[in-house]
């Protein structure tokens, strides 16, 4: 059973990663709001590995992990020779500068300083200044992954890590690289934005703000952020504080026993800005220090711990410019290192240049003098991240530990895979199966990992084993192959080989440990392996160094022969091995080291893409043939289209089967979903014209489904009498002139949480839940209508914008309406209330007003529609109950083409704060539960909450259409976000019932984050800067409604903060917002 400590750890990791992924997606989808990296650079061990990494980078950009505007570059060590992480850093920066020169000479020449001097190239100072303004993510991913050998072909940084994969079950399996990108996207925000102040987050630390404000507003420099590829550092990188014109290293307190095997940072007396943030100058660097050395160097903290060097380094401002300058002139230094066979470490040599205490030591190191001269003018700071949690992937067993120890909240154990029924296979529940096809008759043990593989029937995989890239054919000769417990099995395509080489070892084997030091193969000491198999050392090694890494043990034969020999080499063959030993000796054999240098990377990438496409096609076909279209076919088609030859043909086949969908499931499958599937498949096939033509049917279907859910057959009977009014009673209402005048005034609504769960088609298929509140503005109810029966026939409409219209024949009103028709709201109200049934002898005069700005987000349009519908029903003595009016307005909005939900009219029709739940079905049912809050919570809300008009106007339906399309596609991230919004509405009600206004603030913040997940364009730089300005005074904030502008809710920490914030907003001319006086509308009969 999972322990409490483990649950807390997993919960913390899930929270950090989910928050980081949110920022990654936001920065990719809207980089002008949330800055992203200008370039992402990976170091590689060889040109071939660099080509593989570039393929991964291109794929990451295709699937939305990296912004389209970001430059991606994989840089190999020169000549494939090791030069150390420090020299690799300089080489990577130089390669990027060269890349910019090749790609962006026009951009460079646009700078006035540069334009004067460009002549057949870019002089050194100009390209350096150009680079110094860029924000670079540099990831050290080179090396040979000796201790995780099965990850060697793909690169350890690209190993599968299915954390949070369940959030997007139709998406690709997250890789370690993807999670690193997510953490790094938050770190990007700490660099700010080149002289801007439009940053989404700022830190609520007044002392820190005063120290770094000059950089926040005036910084014109970029920076470089360096990480390693075998570690996932889980911490809140948004909170990082990075002093400008300096290098910074991220540290974390650790116990002294751990410190003895790692690098340690010694800092000056720290200045602590909060319980979780400490920034201080670095005084010294220690490598694997003893306790005595830690004491002597004063490296032990007050709590008995010391600061671990995490390997995460940021360089900003002039320090970054000087590093770029050094990199641009580093070729002679690198040549010298290559000539002498030396290496320059990032973590020992290069960073020492920013620590004066290390300068004397550094000058005696290779290229140390140049480092001190080039970088030594600036200092290094330590940013201590107390909450940082390291996930190290240095060994195969560590990889499995991180998967097996994590709970279901964090790890998805089945993702994009084909698995037989439980009575046709034996697959342990704790096994992790990713991107794999498992045939019937397969057995997989506990805590094992199977990735990118096809496993045929009869194969047995033991517990705690790893199988990667294995494709066992459906062949009688291959049946009954067994992989023992705690073993790794993988396949590698080699240049010049037809067959993929089968490779294997024990889970705990360390390929670097020699035979003389008790090295192992398949979990057994080499001496025993040699004895049991009848081998000589000379059969495996020709060099003095004898270890698994250079043992020529893996044969290259036919697939079946390699499987037989694998069984024998692993010690599982009980039969006479006389024929196997000669076969093995006579075969061509390779070592892990040789494999590392001979991998056919293009073939491997093609095979991976085709395998992924086949899996996606199988899932899509099953969804179309047997399911209810619950998968995201648009997303699956993106993978199918990567198939080398037949991707388009597969999508065309799927499109051909769509005609049967509605026939087979006409009573259950929403027509809007069926049409959207066809639109997505048409786009996958490249037929954009047909897709656009069919899109109108999607929206028509949503409108018809909404109408049907609200009133039986409503879509076909718009001309019937309204509500429960009989036809004869309706005729009597207008048979002779009877003076009658009705006035309806309504409040506006502000929504705390739950919006979007009220919107069709979501609310037609799933439960929705919204917490909102009716309010008056400036001491009045701002929305209203007056309707009067007149002797003169016809309908005269007059609004507060001065628009007027006389409709002589009401039966002429018909949909669709022009989107710029100012009277379509009233016309739609006349339709849904039945006034177009036939000509009437009497007339109507309708006047409407809404004393709030257009596009306010306060539900103005729907509430005005509710007022008009209510007044029309009162004119004819119809059913003007709030429930009936709310449902009619839902239909009205579909007729108008705005497609809104039910929360706006509920918010205006029902007084006070209420939790409204909708239950899908025909008809749609609404349950409104008033919040019986105490006078204390009502008073506290009115004192602490500011209702602010931002001046930013945007129509909600522009946001709404994007969200509805994503839902119709069954976008899993959107579905989970709306589910969470609905859940938060219930939590918010409980918070208010318990008078916990601060908890409501936290809910508003999460709601605002989720709204941006639904559509990043629901905010803009102005709104971001407003919230940044207000954040120190507030416990919560959000835009009301769908966002994009309009009104904002700012929930202050207390009444004093509310008053202070209001004064500052009213005085600050840069915002030019209006703070409204408001009151909760607790009701009188309207």
Secondary structure as the mmCIF struct_conf table of DSSP 4:
data_model
#
loop_
_struct_conf.conf_type_id
_struct_conf.id
_struct_conf.beg_label_comp_id
_struct_conf.beg_label_asym_id
_struct_conf.beg_label_seq_id
_struct_conf.end_label_comp_id
_struct_conf.end_label_asym_id
_struct_conf.end_label_seq_id
HELX_RH_AL_P HELX_RH_AL_P1 UNK A 4 UNK A 29
TURN_TY1_P TURN_TY1_P1 UNK A 31 UNK A 33
BEND BEND1 UNK A 34 UNK A 34
BEND BEND2 UNK A 38 UNK A 38
STRN STRN1 UNK A 39 UNK A 44
BEND BEND3 UNK A 45 UNK A 46
HELX_RH_AL_P HELX_RH_AL_P2 UNK A 47 UNK A 62
TURN_TY1_P TURN_TY1_P2 UNK A 63 UNK A 64
BEND BEND4 UNK A 65 UNK A 66
TURN_TY1_P TURN_TY1_P3 UNK A 68 UNK A 69
BEND BEND5 UNK A 70 UNK A 70
STRN STRN2 UNK A 71 UNK A 76
HELX_LH_PP_P HELX_LH_PP_P1 UNK A 77 UNK A 77
HELX_RH_3T_P HELX_RH_3T_P1 UNK A 78 UNK A 80
HELX_RH_AL_P HELX_RH_AL_P3 UNK A 84 UNK A 103
HELX_RH_AL_P HELX_RH_AL_P4 UNK A 105 UNK A 109
TURN_TY1_P TURN_TY1_P4 UNK A 110 UNK A 110
BEND BEND6 UNK A 111 UNK A 111
HELX_RH_AL_P HELX_RH_AL_P5 UNK A 112 UNK A 115
TURN_TY1_P TURN_TY1_P5 UNK A 116 UNK A 117
BEND BEND7 UNK A 119 UNK A 121
HELX_RH_AL_P HELX_RH_AL_P6 UNK A 124 UNK A 132
TURN_TY1_P TURN_TY1_P6 UNK A 133 UNK A 133
BEND BEND8 UNK A 134 UNK A 134
STRN STRN3 UNK A 135 UNK A 140
BEND BEND9 UNK A 143 UNK A 143
HELX_RH_3T_P HELX_RH_3T_P2 UNK A 146 UNK A 151
TURN_TY1_P TURN_TY1_P7 UNK A 152 UNK A 154
HELX_RH_3T_P HELX_RH_3T_P3 UNK A 156 UNK A 158
BEND BEND10 UNK A 159 UNK A 159
STRN STRN4 UNK A 160 UNK A 160
STRN STRN5 UNK A 163 UNK A 163
TURN_TY1_P TURN_TY1_P8 UNK A 164 UNK A 164
HELX_RH_3T_P HELX_RH_3T_P4 UNK A 165 UNK A 168
TURN_TY1_P TURN_TY1_P9 UNK A 169 UNK A 170
BEND BEND11 UNK A 171 UNK A 171
HELX_LH_PP_P HELX_LH_PP_P2 UNK A 172 UNK A 174
STRN STRN6 UNK A 175 UNK A 175
HELX_RH_AL_P HELX_RH_AL_P7 UNK A 176 UNK A 190
TURN_TY1_P TURN_TY1_P10 UNK A 191 UNK A 191
TURN_TY1_P TURN_TY1_P11 UNK A 194 UNK A 195
BEND BEND12 UNK A 200 UNK A 200
BEND BEND13 UNK A 204 UNK A 204
HELX_RH_AL_P HELX_RH_AL_P8 UNK A 206 UNK A 218
STRN STRN7 UNK A 223 UNK A 228
TURN_TY1_P TURN_TY1_P12 UNK A 229 UNK A 230
STRN STRN8 UNK A 231 UNK A 234
BEND BEND14 UNK A 235 UNK A 235
HELX_RH_3T_P HELX_RH_3T_P5 UNK A 237 UNK A 239
BEND BEND15 UNK A 244 UNK A 246
STRN STRN9 UNK A 247 UNK A 254
HELX_RH_AL_P HELX_RH_AL_P9 UNK A 256 UNK A 259
TURN_TY1_P TURN_TY1_P13 UNK A 260 UNK A 261
BEND BEND16 UNK A 262 UNK A 262
STRN STRN10 UNK A 263 UNK A 267
BEND BEND17 UNK A 268 UNK A 269
STRN STRN11 UNK A 271 UNK A 272
BEND BEND18 UNK A 274 UNK A 276
STRN STRN12 UNK A 277 UNK A 287
BEND BEND19 UNK A 288 UNK A 288
HELX_RH_AL_P HELX_RH_AL_P10 UNK A 291 UNK A 296
TURN_TY1_P TURN_TY1_P14 UNK A 297 UNK A 298
TURN_TY1_P TURN_TY1_P15 UNK A 302 UNK A 303
BEND BEND20 UNK A 304 UNK A 304
STRN STRN13 UNK A 306 UNK A 316
HELX_RH_AL_P HELX_RH_AL_P11 UNK A 317 UNK A 328
TURN_TY1_P TURN_TY1_P16 UNK A 329 UNK A 329
HELX_RH_AL_P HELX_RH_AL_P12 UNK A 331 UNK A 340
TURN_TY1_P TURN_TY1_P17 UNK A 341 UNK A 341
HELX_RH_PI_P HELX_RH_PI_P1 UNK A 346 UNK A 350
HELX_RH_3T_P HELX_RH_3T_P6 UNK A 351 UNK A 354
HELX_RH_3T_P HELX_RH_3T_P7 UNK A 356 UNK A 358
HELX_RH_AL_P HELX_RH_AL_P13 UNK A 359 UNK A 363
TURN_TY1_P TURN_TY1_P18 UNK A 364 UNK A 364
BEND BEND21 UNK A 365 UNK A 365
TURN_TY1_P TURN_TY1_P19 UNK A 366 UNK A 367
HELX_RH_AL_P HELX_RH_AL_P14 UNK A 368 UNK A 375
TURN_TY1_P TURN_TY1_P20 UNK A 376 UNK A 377
BEND BEND22 UNK A 378 UNK A 378
STRN STRN14 UNK A 380 UNK A 385
TURN_TY1_P TURN_TY1_P21 UNK A 386 UNK A 387
STRN STRN15 UNK A 389 UNK A 392
BEND BEND23 UNK A 394 UNK A 395
HELX_RH_AL_P HELX_RH_AL_P15 UNK A 396 UNK A 404
BEND BEND24 UNK A 405 UNK A 406
TURN_TY1_P TURN_TY1_P22 UNK A 408 UNK A 410
STRN STRN16 UNK A 411 UNK A 411
BEND BEND25 UNK A 413 UNK A 413
STRN STRN17 UNK A 414 UNK A 415
BEND BEND26 UNK A 416 UNK A 416
STRN STRN18 UNK A 418 UNK A 418
TURN_TY1_P TURN_TY1_P23 UNK A 422 UNK A 423
BEND BEND27 UNK A 424 UNK A 424
STRN STRN19 UNK A 426 UNK A 427
TURN_TY1_P TURN_TY1_P24 UNK A 429 UNK A 430
STRN STRN20 UNK A 432 UNK A 434
BEND BEND28 UNK A 435 UNK A 435
STRN STRN21 UNK A 437 UNK A 438
TURN_TY1_P TURN_TY1_P25 UNK A 440 UNK A 441
STRN STRN22 UNK A 443 UNK A 444
TURN_TY1_P TURN_TY1_P26 UNK A 446 UNK A 447
STRN STRN23 UNK A 449 UNK A 451
BEND BEND29 UNK A 452 UNK A 452
STRN STRN24 UNK A 454 UNK A 455
TURN_TY1_P TURN_TY1_P27 UNK A 457 UNK A 458
STRN STRN25 UNK A 460 UNK A 461
TURN_TY1_P TURN_TY1_P28 UNK A 463 UNK A 464
STRN STRN26 UNK A 466 UNK A 468
BEND BEND30 UNK A 469 UNK A 469
STRN STRN27 UNK A 471 UNK A 471
BEND BEND31 UNK A 474 UNK A 474
HELX_RH_3T_P HELX_RH_3T_P8 UNK A 476 UNK A 478
TURN_TY1_P TURN_TY1_P29 UNK A 479 UNK A 480
STRN STRN28 UNK A 482 UNK A 483
HELX_LH_PP_P HELX_LH_PP_P3 UNK A 484 UNK A 484
TURN_TY1_P TURN_TY1_P30 UNK A 485 UNK A 486
STRN STRN29 UNK A 487 UNK A 493
STRN STRN30 UNK A 494 UNK A 494
TURN_TY1_P TURN_TY1_P31 UNK A 495 UNK A 496
BEND BEND32 UNK A 498 UNK A 499
STRN STRN31 UNK A 500 UNK A 506
TURN_TY1_P TURN_TY1_P32 UNK A 507 UNK A 508
TURN_TY1_P TURN_TY1_P33 UNK A 511 UNK A 512
BEND BEND33 UNK A 513 UNK A 513
STRN STRN32 UNK A 514 UNK A 514
HELX_RH_3T_P HELX_RH_3T_P9 UNK A 515 UNK A 517
TURN_TY1_P TURN_TY1_P34 UNK A 518 UNK A 518
STRN STRN33 UNK A 520 UNK A 521
TURN_TY1_P TURN_TY1_P35 UNK A 522 UNK A 523
STRN STRN34 UNK A 524 UNK A 525
HELX_RH_AL_P HELX_RH_AL_P16 UNK A 526 UNK A 533
TURN_TY1_P TURN_TY1_P36 UNK A 534 UNK A 534
HELX_RH_AL_P HELX_RH_AL_P17 UNK A 537 UNK A 540
BEND BEND34 UNK A 542 UNK A 544
STRN STRN35 UNK A 547 UNK A 547
HELX_RH_3T_P HELX_RH_3T_P10 UNK A 548 UNK A 550
STRN STRN36 UNK A 554 UNK A 556
BEND BEND35 UNK A 557 UNK A 557
HELX_RH_AL_P HELX_RH_AL_P18 UNK A 559 UNK A 569
TURN_TY1_P TURN_TY1_P37 UNK A 570 UNK A 571
BEND BEND36 UNK A 575 UNK A 575
HELX_RH_AL_P HELX_RH_AL_P19 UNK A 578 UNK A 586
BEND BEND37 UNK A 587 UNK A 587
STRN STRN37 UNK A 588 UNK A 590
HELX_RH_AL_P HELX_RH_AL_P20 UNK A 592 UNK A 598
STRN STRN38 UNK A 599 UNK A 599
HELX_RH_AL_P HELX_RH_AL_P21 UNK A 601 UNK A 626
BEND BEND38 UNK A 627 UNK A 627
BEND BEND39 UNK A 629 UNK A 629
BEND BEND40 UNK A 631 UNK A 631
HELX_RH_AL_P HELX_RH_AL_P22 UNK A 633 UNK A 640
TURN_TY1_P TURN_TY1_P38 UNK A 641 UNK A 642
BEND BEND41 UNK A 643 UNK A 643
TURN_TY1_P TURN_TY1_P39 UNK A 644 UNK A 646
HELX_RH_AL_P HELX_RH_AL_P23 UNK A 647 UNK A 656
TURN_TY1_P TURN_TY1_P40 UNK A 657 UNK A 658
HELX_RH_AL_P HELX_RH_AL_P24 UNK A 659 UNK A 664
TURN_TY1_P TURN_TY1_P41 UNK A 665 UNK A 668
BEND BEND42 UNK A 669 UNK A 669
HELX_RH_AL_P HELX_RH_AL_P25 UNK A 671 UNK A 684
TURN_TY1_P TURN_TY1_P42 UNK A 685 UNK A 686
HELX_RH_AL_P HELX_RH_AL_P26 UNK A 688 UNK A 710
BEND BEND43 UNK A 711 UNK A 711
TURN_TY1_P TURN_TY1_P43 UNK A 712 UNK A 713
HELX_RH_3T_P HELX_RH_3T_P11 UNK A 714 UNK A 716
TURN_TY1_P TURN_TY1_P44 UNK A 718 UNK A 719
BEND BEND44 UNK A 720 UNK A 720
HELX_LH_PP_P HELX_LH_PP_P4 UNK A 721 UNK A 722
TURN_TY1_P TURN_TY1_P45 UNK A 723 UNK A 724
HELX_RH_AL_P HELX_RH_AL_P27 UNK A 727 UNK A 733
TURN_TY1_P TURN_TY1_P46 UNK A 734 UNK A 735
BEND BEND45 UNK A 736 UNK A 736
STRN STRN39 UNK A 741 UNK A 746
STRN STRN40 UNK A 748 UNK A 753
TURN_TY1_P TURN_TY1_P47 UNK A 755 UNK A 758
BEND BEND46 UNK A 759 UNK A 759
TURN_TY1_P TURN_TY1_P48 UNK A 760 UNK A 761
HELX_RH_AL_P HELX_RH_AL_P28 UNK A 762 UNK A 765
BEND BEND47 UNK A 766 UNK A 766
STRN STRN41 UNK A 768 UNK A 777
TURN_TY1_P TURN_TY1_P49 UNK A 778 UNK A 779
STRN STRN42 UNK A 780 UNK A 780
STRN STRN43 UNK A 783 UNK A 790
BEND BEND48 UNK A 791 UNK A 793
STRN STRN44 UNK A 794 UNK A 799
TURN_TY1_P TURN_TY1_P50 UNK A 800 UNK A 801
BEND BEND49 UNK A 802 UNK A 802
STRN STRN45 UNK A 804 UNK A 807
BEND BEND50 UNK A 808 UNK A 808
HELX_RH_3T_P HELX_RH_3T_P12 UNK A 810 UNK A 812
BEND BEND51 UNK A 815 UNK A 815
HELX_LH_PP_P HELX_LH_PP_P5 UNK A 816 UNK A 818
TURN_TY1_P TURN_TY1_P51 UNK A 819 UNK A 820
TURN_TY1_P TURN_TY1_P52 UNK A 822 UNK A 823
HELX_RH_AL_P HELX_RH_AL_P29 UNK A 824 UNK A 832
TURN_TY1_P TURN_TY1_P53 UNK A 833 UNK A 836
BEND BEND52 UNK A 837 UNK A 838
BEND BEND53 UNK A 841 UNK A 842
STRN STRN46 UNK A 843 UNK A 850
BEND BEND54 UNK A 852 UNK A 852
TURN_TY1_P TURN_TY1_P54 UNK A 854 UNK A 855
BEND BEND55 UNK A 857 UNK A 858
HELX_RH_AL_P HELX_RH_AL_P30 UNK A 860 UNK A 875
TURN_TY1_P TURN_TY1_P55 UNK A 876 UNK A 877
HELX_RH_AL_P HELX_RH_AL_P31 UNK A 882 UNK A 896
TURN_TY1_P TURN_TY1_P56 UNK A 897 UNK A 897
BEND BEND56 UNK A 902 UNK A 902
HELX_RH_AL_P HELX_RH_AL_P32 UNK A 903 UNK A 909
BEND BEND57 UNK A 910 UNK A 910
BEND BEND58 UNK A 912 UNK A 912
STRN STRN47 UNK A 913 UNK A 919
BEND BEND59 UNK A 921 UNK A 923
STRN STRN48 UNK A 925 UNK A 930
HELX_RH_AL_P HELX_RH_AL_P33 UNK A 935 UNK A 944
STRN STRN49 UNK A 945 UNK A 949
BEND BEND60 UNK A 951 UNK A 951
HELX_RH_AL_P HELX_RH_AL_P34 UNK A 956 UNK A 968
TURN_TY1_P TURN_TY1_P57 UNK A 969 UNK A 970
HELX_RH_AL_P HELX_RH_AL_P35 UNK A 972 UNK A 993
TURN_TY1_P TURN_TY1_P58 UNK A 994 UNK A 995
HELX_RH_AL_P HELX_RH_AL_P36 UNK A 997 UNK A 1014
HELX_RH_3T_P HELX_RH_3T_P13 UNK A 1016 UNK A 1018
BEND BEND61 UNK A 1019 UNK A 1019
HELX_RH_AL_P HELX_RH_AL_P37 UNK A 1021 UNK A 1030
HELX_RH_3T_P HELX_RH_3T_P14 UNK A 1031 UNK A 1033
STRN STRN50 UNK A 1034 UNK A 1039
BEND BEND62 UNK A 1040 UNK A 1040
TURN_TY1_P TURN_TY1_P59 UNK A 1041 UNK A 1042
BEND BEND63 UNK A 1044 UNK A 1046
STRN STRN51 UNK A 1047 UNK A 1052
BEND BEND64 UNK A 1053 UNK A 1054
HELX_RH_AL_P HELX_RH_AL_P38 UNK A 1055 UNK A 1067
TURN_TY1_P TURN_TY1_P60 UNK A 1069 UNK A 1071
STRN STRN52 UNK A 1074 UNK A 1076
HELX_LH_PP_P HELX_LH_PP_P6 UNK A 1077 UNK A 1077
STRN STRN53 UNK A 1078 UNK A 1080
#
